[in-house]
Amino acid sequence: MEDQFKLTETPQLKPKLTASWQAPSNIALVKYWGKHGTQLPANPSISFTLNDCRTITTLTATQSDHHSFEVLLDGKPKPSFAPKIESYFKRIENYSPWIKSYKFKIETTNTFPHSSGIASSASSMAAMSSCIVAMESELTGTKIDKKKASFLARLGSGSACRSLEGKLVVWGEHADTAGSSDLYGVDVSVNLHPIFQDFQDTILLVDKGEKTVSSTLGHELMNGHAFAKARFLQAHSNLTEIKKYLASGDLDGFIKITESEALTLHSMMMTSHPYFMLMKPNTLSIIEEIWKFRNVTKTPVCFTLDAGANVHMLYPAADKEAVEELIKSKLAQYCQNEHYICDHIGNGASAV
Ligand code: PMV
């Protein structure tokens, strides 16, 4: 299966290549938590592609006898990124062997603050893979293959494979999703109900620090987890169910699955060995305020969480004003320096 991504054309090497691409972050509704092999998911997941939280990467390749790279974040050398990029290049060279004939300069910048607690691995690996695939298309004279970009992004960071397309992407084999694959993300936006087309995601920055437990370790802890089997099965049925709600515009159904998935993800962390907790007291205070507000006003706003303390508030564009008022009056106080980021659903990676 992976072999379909091996280059069959002979690339006509050029002395110098450049490519500039942007890719957004994404927020999972049904969560990927647990993996095997080389970044293969233990269960299928589905996410909204974001719009404003992006990474913009310019890749410059110069033909060389020694394959090497340098990486700059906001124009400054970032040697701490090297190990992740090193292992990414190692994993992709089998599929794009021409990279071994080049040295690379990676210039990258994020539209969201680096120290916001928002993981940039999805957007950065998707932007980087888009650059690689764009260069490959130039060397082979073929068109840009977004499926391969998703495949390569997955090898860098699992959830990154959901950042190439928009607005709704499934990753992982799922009986009820035609074309779904463990190897790459597939765009399933065709059936997305209009109410979700311009859905909002406001990210409340509860904790901007580095995570105490990496998602790599968290995924590993699902091996041998007492509830793993039931959890993986549940993800399949939750995906089937939420797709129905996303197509019909059923906000109550959507909220039920989305919030349950967020809490299940964190329950898995709290019941693994060793157990750990990434939510903070302010995460819970925000959740309680959202529930209270929803009960009283009937505004269809809900939350989800990724592997951290920050809260993503999801709601229809029509409710923007009411939610903004709630944030300003009640929720901003729970955020570090009262910081939050307003984003909405977007269309994935593109050349810049
Ligand atoms: O792609 P990773 O290894 O950073 O894992 C991401 C895991 C979650 O964000 C918690 C869930 C998901 O599906 O994005």
Residues whose N, C-alpha, C, O or C-beta is under 5 A from the ligand:
A	BS01	PMV	A28 V30 K31 Y32 S45 S157 G158 S159 A160 S215 D306 A307
